[in-house]
Amino acid sequence: MIRLGLADLKAERTPISVFLLDDDRRRHRWFEKRFDGDDLDIAETVDEAKEILAENTYDAIFLDHDLLPLHYESNDHGDFANTGYAIAEWLDERRELQRAATIIVHTRNADAAIPMVLKLRESGRNVEYVAFPMLDLKIKNYWKR
């Protein structure tokens, strides 16, 4: 069948579990479109993220850094307890959680993304930084439909 071109070699992937930490509801809708048919859980705050990540297991985790308007202005705000970095630290301290997940830091704030990636790599996690404008291409290549 393959030689005759009659076999369908395109295989659909099974649904995956995806977690998103982001305060921007427009991005929520953006992720919902990209992961239509998958299981997507969304948190807007660090506390929500901790609760959801402690109770579930994910294939993919997307973390934003800047979660409040004051974070957008500068990295000198002193409020790291309410940023994505707090989740990076929390996961580093709980190395048994989300061990198999692919983690992508997708913030536009590159200066804040790198410390998040380094912290998560300390615990041996599969993590990378992908600037939000490049994220669509990354998702299409990594989790093809």
C-alpha positions as CSV (number, residue, x, y, z in Angstrom):
1,M,0.0,0.0,0.0
2,I,2.9,2.4,0.8
3,R,4.6,1.7,-2.5
4,L,1.3,2.4,-4.4
5,G,0.8,5.6,-2.4
6,L,-2.5,4.3,-1.0
7,A,-1.4,4.2,2.7
8,D,-2.1,7.2,4.9
9,L,1.2,7.7,6.7
10,K,0.0,10.8,8.6
11,A,-0.7,9.8,12.2
12,E,-2.6,12.0,14.6
13,R,-1.0,12.5,18.0
14,T,-2.9,11.7,21.1
15,P,-4.1,14.6,23.3
16,I,-1.5,16.0,25.7
17,S,-1.9,17.7,29.1
18,V,-0.7,21.3,29.0
19,F,-0.3,23.9,31.8
20,L,-0.1,27.6,31.3
21,L,0.9,30.3,33.7
22,D,0.1,33.7,32.2
23,D,-1.9,36.7,33.4
24,D,-2.9,37.9,29.9
25,R,-6.3,36.5,28.9
26,R,-5.6,37.2,25.2
27,R,-2.8,34.7,25.6
28,H,-5.2,32.3,27.2
29,R,-7.3,32.3,24.0
30,W,-4.1,32.1,21.9
31,F,-3.0,28.9,23.7
32,E,-6.6,27.5,23.6
33,K,-6.5,27.7,19.8
34,R,-3.0,26.1,19.6
35,F,-3.9,23.3,21.9
36,D,-7.5,22.7,20.7
37,G,-8.2,19.0,21.5
38,D,-5.7,18.8,24.3
39,D,-6.2,19.2,28.0
40,L,-5.3,22.8,29.0
41,D,-5.2,24.1,32.5
42,I,-4.5,27.8,33.1
43,A,-3.4,29.8,36.1
44,E,-3.0,33.6,36.3
45,T,-1.3,33.7,39.7
46,V,1.6,32.0,41.5
47,D,-0.8,30.5,44.1
48,E,-3.1,29.1,41.5
49,A,-0.1,27.6,39.6
50,K,1.2,25.9,42.7
51,E,-2.2,24.3,43.5
52,I,-2.7,23.1,39.9
53,L,0.9,21.8,39.4
54,A,0.8,20.0,42.8
55,E,-2.4,18.1,41.8
56,N,-1.8,17.2,38.2
57,T,0.8,15.9,35.8
58,Y,1.6,17.7,32.5
59,D,3.3,16.9,29.3
60,A,4.0,20.6,28.6
61,I,4.3,23.5,30.9
62,F,4.4,27.1,29.7
63,L,5.6,29.8,32.2
64,D,5.4,33.5,31.9
65,H,7.5,35.7,34.1
66,D,5.7,39.0,34.3
67,L,2.3,38.4,36.0
68,L,1.4,41.9,37.2
69,P,1.5,45.3,35.5
70,L,4.3,46.5,37.8
71,H,6.5,43.7,36.5
72,Y,6.3,45.0,32.9
73,E,8.1,48.2,33.8
74,S,11.3,46.9,35.2
75,N,13.0,43.8,36.8
76,D,13.8,46.0,39.8
77,H,10.3,45.7,41.3
78,G,11.4,43.4,44.2
79,D,8.2,41.4,43.8
80,F,9.6,38.0,42.6
81,A,7.2,36.1,44.8
82,N,4.5,36.9,42.3
83,T,6.4,36.2,39.1
84,G,7.0,33.0,37.1
85,Y,10.4,32.8,38.8
86,A,8.6,31.9,42.0
87,I,7.2,28.8,40.2
88,A,10.7,28.0,38.9
89,E,12.0,28.0,42.5
90,W,9.0,26.1,43.8
91,L,9.5,23.3,41.2
92,D,13.2,23.3,41.9
93,E,12.4,22.6,45.6
94,R,9.9,19.9,44.6
95,R,12.0,17.9,42.2
96,E,9.5,15.0,42.3
97,L,6.8,17.1,40.6
98,Q,6.4,17.4,36.8
99,R,9.6,15.5,36.1
100,A,8.6,14.4,32.6
101,A,7.2,17.7,31.4
102,T,8.7,19.8,28.8
103,I,8.9,23.3,30.2
104,I,9.0,26.4,28.1
105,V,9.5,29.9,29.5
106,H,7.6,32.1,27.0
107,T,7.9,35.6,28.5
108,R,8.9,38.6,26.4
109,N,11.2,39.6,29.3
110,A,14.5,37.8,28.2
111,D,16.4,39.2,31.2
112,A,14.0,37.4,33.6
113,A,13.6,34.3,31.5
114,I,17.2,33.2,31.7
115,P,17.3,32.9,35.5
116,M,14.1,30.9,35.3
117,V,15.6,28.5,32.8
118,L,18.8,28.2,34.9
119,K,16.9,27.5,38.1
120,L,14.8,24.8,36.4
121,R,17.8,23.2,34.8
122,E,19.4,22.9,38.3
123,S,16.8,20.2,39.0
124,G,17.6,18.4,35.7
125,R,14.4,19.5,34.0
126,N,13.9,19.8,30.2
127,V,13.4,23.5,29.9
128,E,14.1,26.2,27.3
129,Y,13.3,29.9,26.7
130,V,11.3,30.7,23.6
131,A,10.3,34.4,23.2
132,F,6.6,34.7,22.8
133,P,6.8,35.9,19.1
134,M,8.6,32.6,18.2
135,L,6.3,30.4,20.3
136,D,3.8,29.6,17.6
137,L,6.5,28.0,15.4
138,K,7.9,26.1,18.4
139,I,4.5,24.6,19.2
140,K,3.8,23.7,15.6
141,N,7.2,21.9,15.3
142,Y,7.2,20.3,18.7
143,W,3.6,19.2,19.1
144,K,2.5,18.7,15.5
145,R,-1.2,18.0,14.8
